[in-house]
Amino acid sequence: MSGGGTETPVGCEAAPGGGVKKKDSLGTAGSPAHLIIKDLGEIHSRLLDHRPVIQGETRYFVKEFEEKRGLREMRVLKNLKNMIHETNKHTLPKCREAMQDNLNEVLQRLQAANHSVCRLQQKEQEQKKLYSDHLLASENQHITQWEDFMREQHSKRAEVDEEHRKAMERLKEQYAEMEKDLAKFSTF
């Protein structure tokens, strides 16, 4: 029992003047049943069948949406399209050209800087090598000087020891003579 409008029971045909004519051998009851069914169909279509209302509201919403937003969005999209076209045709080639020119210059500067850094590193390595060679030579010289100093000190110590031994012998002789002289005086 869906759909709008009135419905007629199967096998019955509405007669003019409100009566029902019998169409087949099964037949249905008289006029009051037919009216009840008709009323139920109308009640059903008004209460439960919202398709016509929803379709009308949907059409109204779509129309308003397309009219109000559609034009604004069309302008935005057209502006975006123009901006993209302008960017692709003019701005992007200019940027690409400027970038290529600047990249060549930057590349040359980087190569020059790289060359300078390599020279500085080479000079630094040479200076480190010279410094380490000088340090090694200086260290060897100090070792040689130290060994010479130690030999000299050893020979000086031997000389001092010899002088000390001779001085001790002289003192012993001197004290021995003094004892002899004292021994002479003690006999008096």
C-alpha positions as CSV (number, residue, x, y, z in Angstrom):
1,M,0.0,0.0,0.0
2,S,2.6,2.5,-0.9
3,G,2.3,5.4,-3.3
4,G,0.1,8.4,-3.3
5,G,-3.5,8.7,-3.9
6,T,-6.4,6.3,-3.4
7,E,-6.3,2.6,-4.0
8,T,-9.1,0.3,-5.1
9,P,-9.3,-3.2,-3.9
10,V,-8.3,-5.9,-6.3
11,G,-11.2,-7.1,-8.4
12,C,-13.3,-4.1,-7.7
13,E,-14.0,-1.0,-9.8
14,A,-15.4,2.2,-8.4
15,A,-18.9,2.9,-9.7
16,P,-20.3,6.3,-10.1
17,G,-22.3,7.5,-7.1
18,G,-20.1,5.7,-4.5
19,G,-21.0,2.1,-5.1
20,V,-18.8,-0.8,-5.9
21,K,-19.4,-3.1,-8.8
22,K,-18.5,-6.7,-8.6
23,K,-16.0,-7.6,-11.2
24,D,-15.2,-11.3,-10.6
25,S,-16.7,-14.2,-8.9
26,L,-14.8,-13.8,-5.6
27,G,-16.1,-10.3,-4.9
28,T,-15.6,-8.1,-1.8
29,A,-17.9,-6.5,0.7
30,G,-19.7,-3.3,-0.1
31,S,-19.0,0.4,-0.1
32,P,-17.9,1.0,3.5
33,A,-14.8,-1.2,3.1
34,H,-13.8,0.5,0.0
35,L,-13.9,3.9,1.8
36,I,-11.9,2.6,4.7
37,I,-9.2,1.4,2.3
38,K,-9.2,4.6,0.5
39,D,-8.9,6.6,3.7
40,L,-6.1,4.3,4.9
41,G,-4.2,4.9,1.6
42,E,-4.5,8.7,2.0
43,I,-3.5,8.6,5.7
44,H,-0.5,6.4,4.7
45,S,0.6,8.7,1.9
46,R,0.3,11.8,4.1
47,L,2.0,10.3,7.3
48,L,4.5,7.8,6.0
49,D,5.3,8.7,2.4
50,H,7.7,11.7,2.6
51,R,9.2,11.3,-0.9
52,P,7.4,14.3,-2.5
53,V,8.4,16.6,0.3
54,I,12.0,15.4,0.5
55,Q,12.4,15.6,-3.3
56,G,11.1,19.2,-3.3
57,E,13.4,20.2,-0.4
58,T,16.3,18.5,-2.1
59,R,15.6,20.4,-5.4
60,Y,15.4,23.7,-3.5
61,F,18.7,23.0,-1.6
62,V,20.6,22.0,-4.7
63,K,19.3,25.1,-6.5
64,E,20.3,27.4,-3.7
65,F,23.6,25.7,-3.3
66,E,24.4,25.9,-7.0
67,E,23.3,29.5,-7.3
68,K,25.0,30.9,-4.2
69,R,28.1,28.7,-3.8
70,G,28.5,27.7,-7.4
71,L,29.1,31.2,-8.7
72,R,31.6,32.0,-5.9
73,E,33.4,28.7,-6.3
74,M,33.5,29.2,-10.1
75,R,35.1,32.6,-9.6
76,V,37.7,31.1,-7.1
77,L,38.4,28.3,-9.5
78,K,38.7,30.7,-12.5
79,N,41.1,32.9,-10.5
80,L,43.1,29.8,-9.5
81,K,43.2,28.7,-13.2
82,N,44.4,32.1,-14.3
83,M,47.0,32.2,-11.5
84,I,48.3,28.7,-12.5
85,H,48.4,29.7,-16.1
86,E,50.3,32.9,-15.3
87,T,52.7,30.9,-13.2
88,N,53.3,28.3,-15.8
89,K,53.7,30.8,-18.7
90,H,55.7,33.6,-17.1
91,T,56.8,33.1,-13.5
92,L,58.1,29.6,-13.7
93,P,60.3,30.2,-16.8
94,K,61.7,33.4,-15.2
95,C,62.5,31.5,-12.0
96,R,64.1,28.6,-13.9
97,E,66.2,31.0,-15.9
98,A,67.3,33.0,-12.9
99,M,68.0,29.8,-11.0
100,Q,70.2,28.4,-13.8
101,D,72.1,31.7,-14.0
102,N,72.6,31.8,-10.3
103,L,73.4,28.1,-10.0
104,N,76.2,28.5,-12.6
105,E,77.6,31.4,-10.6
106,V,77.2,29.5,-7.3
107,L,78.8,26.5,-8.8
108,Q,81.8,28.5,-9.9
109,R,82.1,30.1,-6.5
110,L,81.8,26.7,-4.8
111,Q,84.6,25.3,-7.1
112,A,86.8,28.3,-6.3
113,A,86.1,27.9,-2.5
114,N,86.8,24.1,-2.8
115,H,90.1,24.9,-4.6
116,S,91.0,27.4,-1.9
117,V,90.1,25.0,0.9
118,C,92.2,22.2,-0.8
119,R,95.2,24.6,-1.0
120,L,94.7,25.6,2.7
121,Q,94.6,22.0,3.7
122,Q,97.7,21.2,1.7
123,K,99.5,24.2,3.3
124,E,98.4,23.1,6.7
125,Q,99.6,19.6,6.2
126,E,102.9,20.9,4.9
127,Q,103.2,23.1,8.0
128,K,102.3,20.2,10.3
129,K,104.9,18.1,8.6
130,L,107.5,20.8,8.9
131,Y,106.6,21.4,12.5
132,S,106.7,17.6,13.3
133,D,110.1,17.4,11.4
134,H,111.4,20.4,13.3
135,L,110.1,19.0,16.6
136,L,111.7,15.6,15.9
137,A,115.0,17.3,14.9
138,S,114.8,19.5,18.0
139,E,114.1,16.4,20.2
140,N,117.0,14.5,18.7
141,Q,119.2,17.6,19.2
142,H,118.1,17.8,22.9
143,I,118.8,14.1,23.3
144,T,122.2,14.5,21.9
145,Q,122.8,17.6,24.0
146,W,121.6,15.7,27.1
147,E,123.9,12.8,26.4
148,D,126.8,15.2,25.9
149,F,125.9,17.0,29.1
150,M,125.7,13.7,31.0
151,R,129.1,12.6,29.6
152,E,130.5,16.1,30.5
153,Q,129.0,15.8,34.0
154,H,130.5,12.3,34.4
155,S,134.0,13.6,33.4
156,K,133.6,16.7,35.6
157,R,132.5,14.4,38.4
158,A,135.6,12.3,37.9
159,E,137.8,15.4,37.9
160,V,136.1,16.7,41.0
161,D,136.5,13.3,42.7
162,E,140.1,13.2,41.7
163,E,140.7,16.8,43.0
164,H,138.9,15.8,46.2
165,R,141.0,12.7,46.6
166,K,144.2,14.8,46.0
167,A,143.0,17.4,48.5
168,M,142.2,14.8,51.0
169,E,145.7,13.3,50.6
170,R,147.3,16.8,51.0
171,L,145.2,17.4,54.0
172,K,146.2,14.0,55.5
173,E,149.8,14.8,54.8
174,Q,149.4,18.3,56.3
175,Y,147.7,16.9,59.4
176,A,150.4,14.2,59.6
177,E,153.1,16.9,59.6
178,M,151.1,18.9,62.1
179,E,150.9,15.9,64.3
180,K,154.7,15.5,64.0
181,D,155.2,19.2,64.9
182,L,152.8,18.8,67.8
183,A,154.6,15.7,68.9
184,K,157.9,17.8,69.1
185,F,156.2,20.4,71.3
186,S,154.7,17.9,73.6
187,T,158.2,16.6,74.6
188,F,159.1,19.9,76.1
